[in-house]
Amino acid sequence: MTDQLFTTPKEPKPRRPFFLRRGPMENIATAVIGLGFLMLFQPFAMILYTWSLVTLLAGTAMFIIVSKFPE
């Protein structure tokens, strides 16, 4: 009981900027992968089909990089 009286409160960790946080950036990378998938299987615009593989690869690379960020 006495130990609790003399402990100092922990200082909160400074928050990282949004683009350096693992959780939100993994969600964005997953959305980019999903967008590339939809672009690949849509029958309307050839330009979307043309850029679908690039979008999938960018989302995958982003997810791999972001998954290494600390939580």
mmCIF file as Biopython writes it, N, C-alpha, C and O atoms, coordinates in Angstrom:
data_model
#
loop_
_atom_site.group_PDB
_atom_site.id
_atom_site.type_symbol
_atom_site.label_atom_id
_atom_site.label_alt_id
_atom_site.label_comp_id
_atom_site.label_asym_id
_atom_site.label_entity_id
_atom_site.label_seq_id
_atom_site.pdbx_PDB_ins_code
_atom_site.Cartn_x
_atom_site.Cartn_y
_atom_site.Cartn_z
_atom_site.occupancy
_atom_site.B_iso_or_equiv
_atom_site.auth_seq_id
_atom_site.auth_asym_id
_atom_site.pdbx_PDB_model_num
ATOM 1   N N  . MET A ? 1  ? 0.826   -1.188 0.000   1.0 0.0 1  A 1 
ATOM 2   C CA . MET A ? 1  ? 0.000   0.000  0.000   1.0 0.0 1  A 1 
ATOM 3   C C  . MET A ? 1  ? 0.874   1.257  0.000   1.0 0.0 1  A 1 
ATOM 4   O O  . MET A ? 1  ? 0.546   2.248  -0.653  1.0 0.0 1  A 1 
ATOM 5   N N  . THR A ? 2  ? 1.964   1.211  0.720   1.0 0.0 2  A 1 
ATOM 6   C CA . THR A ? 2  ? 2.847   2.364  0.800   1.0 0.0 2  A 1 
ATOM 7   C C  . THR A ? 2  ? 3.528   2.633  -0.531  1.0 0.0 2  A 1 
ATOM 8   O O  . THR A ? 2  ? 3.821   3.784  -0.855  1.0 0.0 2  A 1 
ATOM 9   N N  . ASP A ? 3  ? 3.786   1.583  -1.307  1.0 0.0 3  A 1 
ATOM 10  C CA . ASP A ? 3  ? 4.453   1.762  -2.592  1.0 0.0 3  A 1 
ATOM 11  C C  . ASP A ? 3  ? 3.628   2.617  -3.541  1.0 0.0 3  A 1 
ATOM 12  O O  . ASP A ? 3  ? 4.184   3.372  -4.338  1.0 0.0 3  A 1 
ATOM 13  N N  . GLN A ? 4  ? 2.338   2.508  -3.466  1.0 0.0 4  A 1 
ATOM 14  C CA . GLN A ? 4  ? 1.485   3.256  -4.381  1.0 0.0 4  A 1 
ATOM 15  C C  . GLN A ? 4  ? 1.522   4.759  -4.094  1.0 0.0 4  A 1 
ATOM 16  O O  . GLN A ? 4  ? 1.256   5.560  -4.989  1.0 0.0 4  A 1 
ATOM 17  N N  . LEU A ? 5  ? 1.839   5.142  -2.889  1.0 0.0 5  A 1 
ATOM 18  C CA . LEU A ? 5  ? 1.862   6.551  -2.553  1.0 0.0 5  A 1 
ATOM 19  C C  . LEU A ? 5  ? 3.061   7.277  -3.161  1.0 0.0 5  A 1 
ATOM 20  O O  . LEU A ? 5  ? 2.998   8.477  -3.430  1.0 0.0 5  A 1 
ATOM 21  N N  . PHE A ? 6  ? 4.143   6.546  -3.374  1.0 0.0 6  A 1 
ATOM 22  C CA . PHE A ? 6  ? 5.372   7.180  -3.826  1.0 0.0 6  A 1 
ATOM 23  C C  . PHE A ? 6  ? 5.696   6.942  -5.290  1.0 0.0 6  A 1 
ATOM 24  O O  . PHE A ? 6  ? 6.753   7.370  -5.755  1.0 0.0 6  A 1 
ATOM 25  N N  . THR A ? 7  ? 4.829   6.280  -6.023  1.0 0.0 7  A 1 
ATOM 26  C CA . THR A ? 7  ? 5.097   6.069  -7.444  1.0 0.0 7  A 1 
ATOM 27  C C  . THR A ? 7  ? 4.709   7.312  -8.220  1.0 0.0 7  A 1 
ATOM 28  O O  . THR A ? 7  ? 3.718   7.974  -7.915  1.0 0.0 7  A 1 
ATOM 29  N N  . THR A ? 8  ? 5.491   7.605  -9.202  1.0 0.0 8  A 1 
ATOM 30  C CA . THR A ? 8  ? 5.184   8.757  -10.042 1.0 0.0 8  A 1 
ATOM 31  C C  . THR A ? 8  ? 4.295   8.288  -11.191 1.0 0.0 8  A 1 
ATOM 32  O O  . THR A ? 8  ? 4.457   7.174  -11.689 1.0 0.0 8  A 1 
ATOM 33  N N  . PRO A ? 9  ? 3.377   9.119  -11.602 1.0 0.0 9  A 1 
ATOM 34  C CA . PRO A ? 9  ? 2.511   8.721  -12.717 1.0 0.0 9  A 1 
ATOM 35  C C  . PRO A ? 9  ? 3.326   8.636  -14.010 1.0 0.0 9  A 1 
ATOM 36  O O  . PRO A ? 9  ? 4.249   9.420  -14.232 1.0 0.0 9  A 1 
ATOM 37  N N  . LYS A ? 10 ? 2.968   7.684  -14.842 1.0 0.0 10 A 1 
ATOM 38  C CA . LYS A ? 10 ? 3.658   7.525  -16.118 1.0 0.0 10 A 1 
ATOM 39  C C  . LYS A ? 10 ? 3.235   8.642  -17.063 1.0 0.0 10 A 1 
ATOM 40  O O  . LYS A ? 10 ? 2.067   9.026  -17.133 1.0 0.0 10 A 1 
ATOM 41  N N  . GLU A ? 11 ? 4.223   9.145  -17.781 1.0 0.0 11 A 1 
ATOM 42  C CA . GLU A ? 11 ? 3.911   10.164 -18.770 1.0 0.0 11 A 1 
ATOM 43  C C  . GLU A ? 11 ? 3.352   9.474  -20.004 1.0 0.0 11 A 1 
ATOM 44  O O  . GLU A ? 11 ? 3.861   8.429  -20.410 1.0 0.0 11 A 1 
ATOM 45  N N  . PRO A ? 12 ? 2.319   10.038 -20.602 1.0 0.0 12 A 1 
ATOM 46  C CA . PRO A ? 12 ? 1.768   9.399  -21.801 1.0 0.0 12 A 1 
ATOM 47  C C  . PRO A ? 12 ? 2.769   9.491  -22.951 1.0 0.0 12 A 1 
ATOM 48  O O  . PRO A ? 12 ? 3.483   10.483 -23.095 1.0 0.0 12 A 1 
ATOM 49  N N  . LYS A ? 13 ? 2.805   8.437  -23.765 1.0 0.0 13 A 1 
ATOM 50  C CA . LYS A ? 13 ? 3.688   8.439  -24.919 1.0 0.0 13 A 1 
ATOM 51  C C  . LYS A ? 13 ? 3.194   9.477  -25.920 1.0 0.0 13 A 1 
ATOM 52  O O  . LYS A ? 13 ? 1.989   9.642  -26.112 1.0 0.0 13 A 1 
ATOM 53  N N  . PRO A ? 14 ? 4.123   10.167 -26.551 1.0 0.0 14 A 1 
ATOM 54  C CA . PRO A ? 14 ? 3.669   11.109 -27.584 1.0 0.0 14 A 1 
ATOM 55  C C  . PRO A ? 14 ? 3.052   10.341 -28.747 1.0 0.0 14 A 1 
ATOM 56  O O  . PRO A ? 14 ? 3.582   9.316  -29.175 1.0 0.0 14 A 1 
ATOM 57  N N  . ARG A ? 15 ? 1.944   10.837 -29.246 1.0 0.0 15 A 1 
ATOM 58  C CA . ARG A ? 15 ? 1.255   10.153 -30.342 1.0 0.0 15 A 1 
ATOM 59  C C  . ARG A ? 15 ? 2.009   10.351 -31.636 1.0 0.0 15 A 1 
ATOM 60  O O  . ARG A ? 15 ? 2.509   11.438 -31.924 1.0 0.0 15 A 1 
ATOM 61  N N  . ARG A ? 16 ? 2.083   9.293  -32.404 1.0 0.0 16 A 1 
ATOM 62  C CA . ARG A ? 16 ? 2.742   9.364  -33.702 1.0 0.0 16 A 1 
ATOM 63  C C  . ARG A ? 16 ? 1.809   10.047 -34.701 1.0 0.0 16 A 1 
ATOM 64  O O  . ARG A ? 16 ? 0.591   10.048 -34.521 1.0 0.0 16 A 1 
ATOM 65  N N  . PRO A ? 17 ? 2.379   10.618 -35.739 1.0 0.0 17 A 1 
ATOM 66  C CA . PRO A ? 17 ? 1.522   11.165 -36.794 1.0 0.0 17 A 1 
ATOM 67  C C  . PRO A ? 17 ? 0.692   10.050 -37.433 1.0 0.0 17 A 1 
ATOM 68  O O  . PRO A ? 17 ? 1.042   8.873  -37.352 1.0 0.0 17 A 1 
ATOM 69  N N  . PHE A ? 18 ? -0.393  10.437 -38.058 1.0 0.0 18 A 1 
ATOM 70  C CA . PHE A ? 18 ? -1.332  9.458  -38.633 1.0 0.0 18 A 1 
ATOM 71  C C  . PHE A ? 18 ? -0.649  8.510  -39.610 1.0 0.0 18 A 1 
ATOM 72  O O  . PHE A ? 18 ? -0.930  7.311  -39.614 1.0 0.0 18 A 1 
ATOM 73  N N  . PHE A ? 19 ? 0.252   9.044  -40.442 1.0 0.0 19 A 1 
ATOM 74  C CA . PHE A ? 19 ? 0.863   8.209  -41.471 1.0 0.0 19 A 1 
ATOM 75  C C  . PHE A ? 19 ? 1.958   7.295  -40.922 1.0 0.0 19 A 1 
ATOM 76  O O  . PHE A ? 19 ? 2.539   6.519  -41.681 1.0 0.0 19 A 1 
ATOM 77  N N  . LEU A ? 20 ? 2.253   7.367  -39.632 1.0 0.0 20 A 1 
ATOM 78  C CA . LEU A ? 20 ? 3.223   6.459  -39.028 1.0 0.0 20 A 1 
ATOM 79  C C  . LEU A ? 20 ? 2.580   5.484  -38.051 1.0 0.0 20 A 1 
ATOM 80  O O  . LEU A ? 20 ? 3.289   4.758  -37.355 1.0 0.0 20 A 1 
ATOM 81  N N  . ARG A ? 21 ? 1.266   5.455  -37.987 1.0 0.0 21 A 1 
ATOM 82  C CA . ARG A ? 21 ? 0.574   4.516  -37.109 1.0 0.0 21 A 1 
ATOM 83  C C  . ARG A ? 21 ? 0.225   3.259  -37.888 1.0 0.0 21 A 1 
ATOM 84  O O  . ARG A ? 21 ? -0.211  3.324  -39.037 1.0 0.0 21 A 1 
ATOM 85  N N  . ARG A ? 22 ? 0.419   2.128  -37.254 1.0 0.0 22 A 1 
ATOM 86  C CA . ARG A ? 22 ? 0.244   0.848  -37.936 1.0 0.0 22 A 1 
ATOM 87  C C  . ARG A ? 22 ? -1.216  0.562  -38.280 1.0 0.0 22 A 1 
ATOM 88  O O  . ARG A ? 22 ? -1.518  0.203  -39.418 1.0 0.0 22 A 1 
ATOM 89  N N  . GLY A ? 23 ? -2.106  0.712  -37.338 1.0 0.0 23 A 1 
ATOM 90  C CA . GLY A ? 23 ? -3.503  0.345  -37.544 1.0 0.0 23 A 1 
ATOM 91  C C  . GLY A ? 23 ? -4.181  1.066  -38.699 1.0 0.0 23 A 1 
ATOM 92  O O  . GLY A ? 23 ? -4.695  0.413  -39.607 1.0 0.0 23 A 1 
ATOM 93  N N  . PRO A ? 24 ? -4.197  2.397  -38.688 1.0 0.0 24 A 1 
ATOM 94  C CA . PRO A ? 24 ? -4.862  3.106  -39.782 1.0 0.0 24 A 1 
ATOM 95  C C  . PRO A ? 24 ? -4.206  2.864  -41.143 1.0 0.0 24 A 1 
ATOM 96  O O  . PRO A ? 24 ? -4.894  2.758  -42.158 1.0 0.0 24 A 1 
ATOM 97  N N  . MET A ? 25 ? -2.885  2.777  -41.159 1.0 0.0 25 A 1 
ATOM 98  C CA . MET A ? 25 ? -2.205  2.580  -42.436 1.0 0.0 25 A 1 
ATOM 99  C C  . MET A ? 25 ? -2.431  1.173  -42.991 1.0 0.0 25 A 1 
ATOM 100 O O  . MET A ? 25 ? -2.479  0.995  -44.209 1.0 0.0 25 A 1 
ATOM 101 N N  . GLU A ? 26 ? -2.570  0.168  -42.116 1.0 0.0 26 A 1 
ATOM 102 C CA . GLU A ? 26 ? -2.927  -1.171 -42.601 1.0 0.0 26 A 1 
ATOM 103 C C  . GLU A ? 26 ? -4.320  -1.155 -43.216 1.0 0.0 26 A 1 
ATOM 104 O O  . GLU A ? 26 ? -4.565  -1.821 -44.222 1.0 0.0 26 A 1 
ATOM 105 N N  . ASN A ? 27 ? -5.230  -0.400 -42.619 1.0 0.0 27 A 1 
ATOM 106 C CA . ASN A ? 27 ? -6.575  -0.294 -43.178 1.0 0.0 27 A 1 
ATOM 107 C C  . ASN A ? 27 ? -6.560  0.387  -44.544 1.0 0.0 27 A 1 
ATOM 108 O O  . ASN A ? 27 ? -7.279  -0.023 -45.455 1.0 0.0 27 A 1 
ATOM 109 N N  . ILE A ? 28 ? -5.747  1.418  -44.683 1.0 0.0 28 A 1 
ATOM 110 C CA . ILE A ? 28 ? -5.640  2.104  -45.975 1.0 0.0 28 A 1 
ATOM 111 C C  . ILE A ? 28 ? -5.024  1.176  -47.019 1.0 0.0 28 A 1 
ATOM 112 O O  . ILE A ? 28 ? -5.486  1.134  -48.159 1.0 0.0 28 A 1 
ATOM 113 N N  . ALA A ? 29 ? -3.991  0.436  -46.642 1.0 0.0 29 A 1 
ATOM 114 C CA . ALA A ? 29 ? -3.358  -0.500 -47.576 1.0 0.0 29 A 1 
ATOM 115 C C  . ALA A ? 29 ? -4.342  -1.586 -48.006 1.0 0.0 29 A 1 
ATOM 116 O O  . ALA A ? 29 ? -4.369  -1.970 -49.175 1.0 0.0 29 A 1 
ATOM 117 N N  . THR A ? 30 ? -5.141  -2.075 -47.082 1.0 0.0 30 A 1 
ATOM 118 C CA . THR A ? 30 ? -6.145  -3.074 -47.419 1.0 0.0 30 A 1 
ATOM 119 C C  . THR A ? 30 ? -7.192  -2.498 -48.364 1.0 0.0 30 A 1 
ATOM 120 O O  . THR A ? 30 ? -7.653  -3.184 -49.277 1.0 0.0 30 A 1 
ATOM 121 N N  . ALA A ? 31 ? -7.567  -1.246 -48.148 1.0 0.0 31 A 1 
ATOM 122 C CA . ALA A ? 31 ? -8.529  -0.593 -49.048 1.0 0.0 31 A 1 
ATOM 123 C C  . ALA A ? 31 ? -7.940  -0.423 -50.452 1.0 0.0 31 A 1 
ATOM 124 O O  . ALA A ? 31 ? -8.656  -0.579 -51.441 1.0 0.0 31 A 1 
ATOM 125 N N  . VAL A ? 32 ? -6.650  -0.107 -50.550 1.0 0.0 32 A 1 
ATOM 126 C CA . VAL A ? 32 ? -6.006  0.028  -51.859 1.0 0.0 32 A 1 
ATOM 127 C C  . VAL A ? 32 ? -5.975  -1.324 -52.574 1.0 0.0 32 A 1 
ATOM 128 O O  . VAL A ? 32 ? -6.202  -1.391 -53.782 1.0 0.0 32 A 1 
ATOM 129 N N  . ILE A ? 33 ? -5.698  -2.392 -51.842 1.0 0.0 33 A 1 
ATOM 130 C CA . ILE A ? 33 ? -5.719  -3.735 -52.431 1.0 0.0 33 A 1 
ATOM 131 C C  . ILE A ? 33 ? -7.125  -4.067 -52.925 1.0 0.0 33 A 1 
ATOM 132 O O  . ILE A ? 33 ? -7.292  -4.589 -54.028 1.0 0.0 33 A 1 
ATOM 133 N N  . GLY A ? 34 ? -8.131  -3.765 -52.110 1.0 0.0 34 A 1 
ATOM 134 C CA . GLY A ? 34 ? -9.514  -4.006 -52.521 1.0 0.0 34 A 1 
ATOM 135 C C  . GLY A ? 34 ? -9.907  -3.191 -53.737 1.0 0.0 34 A 1 
ATOM 136 O O  . GLY A ? 34 ? -10.620 -3.684 -54.611 1.0 0.0 34 A 1 
ATOM 137 N N  . LEU A ? 35 ? -9.449  -1.950 -53.803 1.0 0.0 35 A 1 
ATOM 138 C CA . LEU A ? 35 ? -9.720  -1.109 -54.956 1.0 0.0 35 A 1 
ATOM 139 C C  . LEU A ? 35 ? -9.089  -1.699 -56.215 1.0 0.0 35 A 1 
ATOM 140 O O  . LEU A ? 35 ? -9.716  -1.720 -57.274 1.0 0.0 35 A 1 
ATOM 141 N N  . GLY A ? 36 ? -7.856  -2.177 -56.101 1.0 0.0 36 A 1 
ATOM 142 C CA . GLY A ? 36 ? -7.200  -2.812 -57.244 1.0 0.0 36 A 1 
ATOM 143 C C  . GLY A ? 36 ? -7.932  -4.061 -57.696 1.0 0.0 36 A 1 
ATOM 144 O O  . GLY A ? 36 ? -8.033  -4.327 -58.893 1.0 0.0 36 A 1 
ATOM 145 N N  . PHE A ? 37 ? -8.444  -4.829 -56.740 1.0 0.0 37 A 1 
ATOM 146 C CA . PHE A ? 37 ? -9.221  -6.022 -57.073 1.0 0.0 37 A 1 
ATOM 147 C C  . PHE A ? 37 ? -10.498 -5.656 -57.824 1.0 0.0 37 A 1 
ATOM 148 O O  . PHE A ? 37 ? -10.840 -6.289 -58.823 1.0 0.0 37 A 1 
ATOM 149 N N  . LEU A ? 38 ? -11.201 -4.632 -57.342 1.0 0.0 38 A 1 
ATOM 150 C CA . LEU A ? 38 ? -12.413 -4.185 -58.034 1.0 0.0 38 A 1 
ATOM 151 C C  . LEU A ? 38 ? -12.105 -3.642 -59.421 1.0 0.0 38 A 1 
ATOM 152 O O  . LEU A ? 38 ? -12.866 -3.864 -60.362 1.0 0.0 38 A 1 
ATOM 153 N N  . MET A ? 39 ? -10.991 -2.931 -59.547 1.0 0.0 39 A 1 
ATOM 154 C CA . MET A ? 39 ? -10.590 -2.408 -60.846 1.0 0.0 39 A 1 
ATOM 155 C C  . MET A ? 39 ? -10.293 -3.548 -61.827 1.0 0.0 39 A 1 
ATOM 156 O O  . MET A ? 39 ? -10.543 -3.424 -63.026 1.0 0.0 39 A 1 
ATOM 157 N N  . LEU A ? 40 ? -9.765  -4.641 -61.314 1.0 0.0 40 A 1 
ATOM 158 C CA . LEU A ? 40 ? -9.410  -5.775 -62.167 1.0 0.0 40 A 1 
ATOM 159 C C  . LEU A ? 40 ? -10.653 -6.471 -62.721 1.0 0.0 40 A 1 
ATOM 160 O O  . LEU A ? 40 ? -10.644 -6.937 -63.861 1.0 0.0 40 A 1 
ATOM 161 N N  . PHE A ? 41 ? -11.711 -6.543 -61.933 1.0 0.0 41 A 1 
ATOM 162 C CA . PHE A ? 41 ? -12.881 -7.325 -62.326 1.0 0.0 41 A 1 
ATOM 163 C C  . PHE A ? 41 ? -14.087 -6.487 -62.754 1.0 0.0 41 A 1 
ATOM 164 O O  . PHE A ? 41 ? -15.204 -7.001 -62.804 1.0 0.0 41 A 1 
ATOM 165 N N  . GLN A ? 42 ? -13.882 -5.230 -63.058 1.0 0.0 42 A 1 
ATOM 166 C CA . GLN A ? 42 ? -14.992 -4.418 -63.555 1.0 0.0 42 A 1 
ATOM 167 C C  . GLN A ? 42 ? -14.998 -4.460 -65.086 1.0 0.0 42 A 1 
ATOM 168 O O  . GLN A ? 42 ? -13.930 -4.498 -65.697 1.0 0.0 42 A 1 
ATOM 169 N N  . PRO A ? 43 ? -16.164 -4.455 -65.713 1.0 0.0 43 A 1 
ATOM 170 C CA . PRO A ? 43 ? -16.229 -4.585 -67.177 1.0 0.0 43 A 1 
ATOM 171 C C  . PRO A ? 43 ? -16.438 -3.261 -67.916 1.0 0.0 43 A 1 
ATOM 172 O O  . PRO A ? 43 ? -16.768 -3.291 -69.101 1.0 0.0 43 A 1 
ATOM 173 N N  . PHE A ? 44 ? -16.262 -2.098 -67.272 1.0 0.0 44 A 1 
ATOM 174 C CA . PHE A ? 44 ? -16.691 -0.841 -67.867 1.0 0.0 44 A 1 
ATOM 175 C C  . PHE A ? 44 ? -15.570 -0.032 -68.503 1.0 0.0 44 A 1 
ATOM 176 O O  . PHE A ? 44 ? -15.709 0.403  -69.646 1.0 0.0 44 A 1 
ATOM 177 N N  . ALA A ? 45 ? -14.487 0.178  -67.814 1.0 0.0 45 A 1 
ATOM 178 C CA . ALA A ? 45 ? -13.465 1.113  -68.273 1.0 0.0 45 A 1 
ATOM 179 C C  . ALA A ? 45 ? -12.122 0.393  -68.431 1.0 0.0 45 A 1 
ATOM 180 O O  . ALA A ? 45 ? -11.615 -0.224 -67.493 1.0 0.0 45 A 1 
ATOM 181 N N  . MET A ? 46 ? -11.573 0.486  -69.612 1.0 0.0 46 A 1 
ATOM 182 C CA . MET A ? 46 ? -10.295 -0.162 -69.886 1.0 0.0 46 A 1 
ATOM 183 C C  . MET A ? 46 ? -9.156  0.485  -69.095 1.0 0.0 46 A 1 
ATOM 184 O O  . MET A ? 46 ? -8.199  -0.200 -68.734 1.0 0.0 46 A 1 
ATOM 185 N N  . ILE A ? 47 ? -9.240  1.777  -68.822 1.0 0.0 47 A 1 
ATOM 186 C CA . ILE A ? 47 ? -8.177  2.452  -68.074 1.0 0.0 47 A 1 
ATOM 187 C C  . ILE A ? 47 ? -8.092  1.924  -66.643 1.0 0.0 47 A 1 
ATOM 188 O O  . ILE A ? 47 ? -6.998  1.805  -66.092 1.0 0.0 47 A 1 
ATOM 189 N N  . LEU A ? 48 ? -9.245  1.605  -66.035 1.0 0.0 48 A 1 
ATOM 190 C CA . LEU A ? 48 ? -9.231  1.021  -64.691 1.0 0.0 48 A 1 
ATOM 191 C C  . LEU A ? 48 ? -8.596  -0.365 -64.715 1.0 0.0 48 A 1 
ATOM 192 O O  . LEU A ? 48 ? -7.820  -0.710 -63.823 1.0 0.0 48 A 1 
ATOM 193 N N  . TYR A ? 49 ? -8.921  -1.156 -65.729 1.0 0.0 49 A 1 
ATOM 194 C CA . TYR A ? 49 ? -8.321  -2.478 -65.866 1.0 0.0 49 A 1 
ATOM 195 C C  . TYR A ? 49 ? -6.816  -2.365 -66.080 1.0 0.0 49 A 1 
ATOM 196 O O  . TYR A ? 49 ? -6.046  -3.166 -65.549 1.0 0.0 49 A 1 
ATOM 197 N N  . THR A ? 50 ? -6.401  -1.378 -66.853 1.0 0.0 50 A 1 
ATOM 198 C CA . THR A ? 50 ? -4.985  -1.191 -67.149 1.0 0.0 50 A 1 
ATOM 199 C C  . THR A ? 50 ? -4.183  -0.889 -65.879 1.0 0.0 50 A 1 
ATOM 200 O O  . THR A ? 50 ? -3.070  -1.391 -65.723 1.0 0.0 50 A 1 
ATOM 201 N N  . TRP A ? 51 ? -4.724  -0.090 -64.987 1.0 0.0 51 A 1 
ATOM 202 C CA . TRP A ? 51 ? -4.023  0.305  -63.774 1.0 0.0 51 A 1 
ATOM 203 C C  . TRP A ? 51 ? -4.286  -0.609 -62.576 1.0 0.0 51 A 1 
ATOM 204 O O  . TRP A ? 51 ? -3.772  -0.353 -61.487 1.0 0.0 51 A 1 
ATOM 205 N N  . SER A ? 52 ? -5.073  -1.664 -62.756 1.0 0.0 52 A 1 
ATOM 206 C CA . SER A ? 52 ? -5.448  -2.516 -61.627 1.0 0.0 52 A 1 
ATOM 207 C C  . SER A ? 52 ? -4.252  -3.269 -61.043 1.0 0.0 52 A 1 
ATOM 208 O O  . SER A ? 52 ? -4.127  -3.364 -59.822 1.0 0.0 52 A 1 
ATOM 209 N N  . LEU A ? 53 ? -3.383  -3.797 -61.878 1.0 0.0 53 A 1 
ATOM 210 C CA . LEU A ? 53 ? -2.237  -4.542 -61.356 1.0 0.0 53 A 1 
ATOM 211 C C  . LEU A ? 53 ? -1.282  -3.619 -60.598 1.0 0.0 53 A 1 
ATOM 212 O O  . LEU A ? 53 ? -0.747  -3.995 -59.554 1.0 0.0 53 A 1 
ATOM 213 N N  . VAL A ? 54 ? -1.074  -2.430 -61.117 1.0 0.0 54 A 1 
ATOM 214 C CA . VAL A ? 54 ? -0.214  -1.463 -60.426 1.0 0.0 54 A 1 
ATOM 215 C C  . VAL A ? 54 ? -0.803  -1.116 -59.062 1.0 0.0 54 A 1 
ATOM 216 O O  . VAL A ? 54 ? -0.078  -1.003 -58.075 1.0 0.0 54 A 1 
ATOM 217 N N  . THR A ? 55 ? -2.114  -0.951 -59.017 1.0 0.0 55 A 1 
ATOM 218 C CA . THR A ? 55 ? -2.785  -0.629 -57.754 1.0 0.0 55 A 1 
ATOM 219 C C  . THR A ? 55 ? -2.677  -1.782 -56.768 1.0 0.0 55 A 1 
ATOM 220 O O  . THR A ? 55 ? -2.418  -1.562 -55.585 1.0 0.0 55 A 1 
ATOM 221 N N  . LEU A ? 56 ? -2.873  -3.007 -57.243 1.0 0.0 56 A 1 
ATOM 222 C CA . LEU A ? 56 ? -2.721  -4.179 -56.373 1.0 0.0 56 A 1 
ATOM 223 C C  . LEU A ? 56 ? -1.302  -4.283 -55.824 1.0 0.0 56 A 1 
ATOM 224 O O  . LEU A ? 56 ? -1.112  -4.530 -54.633 1.0 0.0 56 A 1 
ATOM 225 N N  . LEU A ? 57 ? -0.321  -4.099 -56.677 1.0 0.0 57 A 1 
ATOM 226 C CA . LEU A ? 57 ? 1.067   -4.198 -56.239 1.0 0.0 57 A 1 
ATOM 227 C C  . LEU A ? 57 ? 1.429   -3.077 -55.261 1.0 0.0 57 A 1 
ATOM 228 O O  . LEU A ? 57 ? 2.149   -3.308 -54.290 1.0 0.0 57 A 1 
ATOM 229 N N  . ALA A ? 58 ? 0.936   -1.880 -55.514 1.0 0.0 58 A 1 
ATOM 230 C CA . ALA A ? 58 ? 1.206   -0.760 -54.602 1.0 0.0 58 A 1 
ATOM 231 C C  . ALA A ? 58 ? 0.580   -1.017 -53.230 1.0 0.0 58 A 1 
ATOM 232 O O  . ALA A ? 58 ? 1.213   -0.772 -52.204 1.0 0.0 58 A 1 
ATOM 233 N N  . GLY A ? 59 ? -0.643  -1.503 -53.210 1.0 0.0 59 A 1 
ATOM 234 C CA . GLY A ? 59 ? -1.301  -1.819 -51.939 1.0 0.0 59 A 1 
ATOM 235 C C  . GLY A ? 59 ? -0.597  -2.937 -51.196 1.0 0.0 59 A 1 
ATOM 236 O O  . GLY A ? 59 ? -0.470  -2.887 -49.973 1.0 0.0 59 A 1 
ATOM 237 N N  . THR A ? 60 ? -0.139  -3.945 -51.924 1.0 0.0 60 A 1 
ATOM 238 C CA . THR A ? 60 ? 0.572   -5.055 -51.292 1.0 0.0 60 A 1 
ATOM 239 C C  . THR A ? 60 ? 1.907   -4.592 -50.721 1.0 0.0 60 A 1 
ATOM 240 O O  . THR A ? 60 ? 2.254   -4.938 -49.592 1.0 0.0 60 A 1 
ATOM 241 N N  . ALA A ? 61 ? 2.655   -3.815 -51.493 1.0 0.0 61 A 1 
ATOM 242 C CA . ALA A ? 61 ? 3.935   -3.296 -50.999 1.0 0.0 61 A 1 
ATOM 243 C C  . ALA A ? 61 ? 3.717   -2.395 -49.790 1.0 0.0 61 A 1 
ATOM 244 O O  . ALA A ? 61 ? 4.480   -2.443 -48.825 1.0 0.0 61 A 1 
ATOM 245 N N  . MET A ? 62 ? 2.674   -1.575 -49.848 1.0 0.0 62 A 1 
ATOM 246 C CA . MET A ? 62 ? 2.363   -0.698 -48.725 1.0 0.0 62 A 1 
ATOM 247 C C  . MET A ? 62 ? 2.025   -1.511 -47.483 1.0 0.0 62 A 1 
ATOM 248 O O  . MET A ? 62 ? 2.467   -1.173 -46.386 1.0 0.0 62 A 1 
ATOM 249 N N  . PHE A ? 63 ? 1.250   -2.576 -47.640 1.0 0.0 63 A 1 
ATOM 250 C CA . PHE A ? 63 ? 0.873   -3.403 -46.502 1.0 0.0 63 A 1 
ATOM 251 C C  . PHE A ? 63 ? 2.104   -4.078 -45.895 1.0 0.0 63 A 1 
ATOM 252 O O  . PHE A ? 63 ? 2.229   -4.162 -44.673 1.0 0.0 63 A 1 
ATOM 253 N N  . ILE A ? 64 ? 3.006   -4.557 -46.742 1.0 0.0 64 A 1 
ATOM 254 C CA . ILE A ? 64 ? 4.221   -5.207 -46.235 1.0 0.0 64 A 1 
ATOM 255 C C  . ILE A ? 64 ? 5.071   -4.222 -45.439 1.0 0.0 64 A 1 
ATOM 256 O O  . ILE A ? 64 ? 5.584   -4.563 -44.373 1.0 0.0 64 A 1 
ATOM 257 N N  . ILE A ? 65 ? 5.221   -3.011 -45.949 1.0 0.0 65 A 1 
ATOM 258 C CA . ILE A ? 65 ? 6.026   -2.007 -45.268 1.0 0.0 65 A 1 
ATOM 259 C C  . ILE A ? 65 ? 5.366   -1.571 -43.966 1.0 0.0 65 A 1 
ATOM 260 O O  . ILE A ? 65 ? 6.025   -1.477 -42.931 1.0 0.0 65 A 1 
ATOM 261 N N  . VAL A ? 66 ? 4.068   -1.307 -44.019 1.0 0.0 66 A 1 
ATOM 262 C CA . VAL A ? 66 ? 3.347   -0.796 -42.853 1.0 0.0 66 A 1 
ATOM 263 C C  . VAL A ? 66 ? 3.239   -1.840 -41.752 1.0 0.0 66 A 1 
ATOM 264 O O  . VAL A ? 66 ? 3.194   -1.491 -40.573 1.0 0.0 66 A 1 
ATOM 265 N N  . SER A ? 67 ? 3.197   -3.107 -42.117 1.0 0.0 67 A 1 
ATOM 266 C CA . SER A ? 67 ? 3.075   -4.145 -41.094 1.0 0.0 67 A 1 
ATOM 267 C C  . SER A ? 67 ? 4.339   -4.246 -40.224 1.0 0.0 67 A 1 
ATOM 268 O O  . SER A ? 67 ? 4.320   -4.912 -39.188 1.0 0.0 67 A 1 
ATOM 269 N N  . LYS A ? 68 ? 5.411   -3.606 -40.626 1.0 0.0 68 A 1 
ATOM 270 C CA . LYS A ? 68 ? 6.642   -3.574 -39.821 1.0 0.0 68 A 1 
ATOM 271 C C  . LYS A ? 68 ? 6.655   -2.426 -38.820 1.0 0.0 68 A 1 
ATOM 272 O O  . LYS A ? 68 ? 7.531   -2.382 -37.956 1.0 0.0 68 A 1 
ATOM 273 N N  . PHE A ? 69 ? 5.704   -1.492 -38.914 1.0 0.0 69 A 1 
ATOM 274 C CA . PHE A ? 69 ? 5.649   -0.366 -37.989 1.0 0.0 69 A 1 
ATOM 275 C C  . PHE A ? 69 ? 5.320   -0.867 -36.593 1.0 0.0 69 A 1 
ATOM 276 O O  . PHE A ? 69 ? 4.613   -1.864 -36.446 1.0 0.0 69 A 1 
ATOM 277 N N  . PRO A ? 70 ? 5.825   -0.187 -35.560 1.0 0.0 70 A 1 
ATOM 278 C CA . PRO A ? 70 ? 5.428   -0.572 -34.190 1.0 0.0 70 A 1 
ATOM 279 C C  . PRO A ? 70 ? 3.971   -0.200 -33.939 1.0 0.0 70 A 1 
ATOM 280 O O  . PRO A ? 70 ? 3.423   0.699  -34.577 1.0 0.0 70 A 1 
ATOM 281 N N  . GLU A ? 71 ? 3.365   -0.903 -33.008 1.0 0.0 71 A 1 
ATOM 282 C CA . GLU A ? 71 ? 1.954   -0.637 -32.713 1.0 0.0 71 A 1 
ATOM 283 C C  . GLU A ? 71 ? 1.766   0.592  -31.875 1.0 0.0 71 A 1 
ATOM 284 O O  . GLU A ? 71 ? 0.635   0.946  -31.544 1.0 0.0 71 A 1 
#
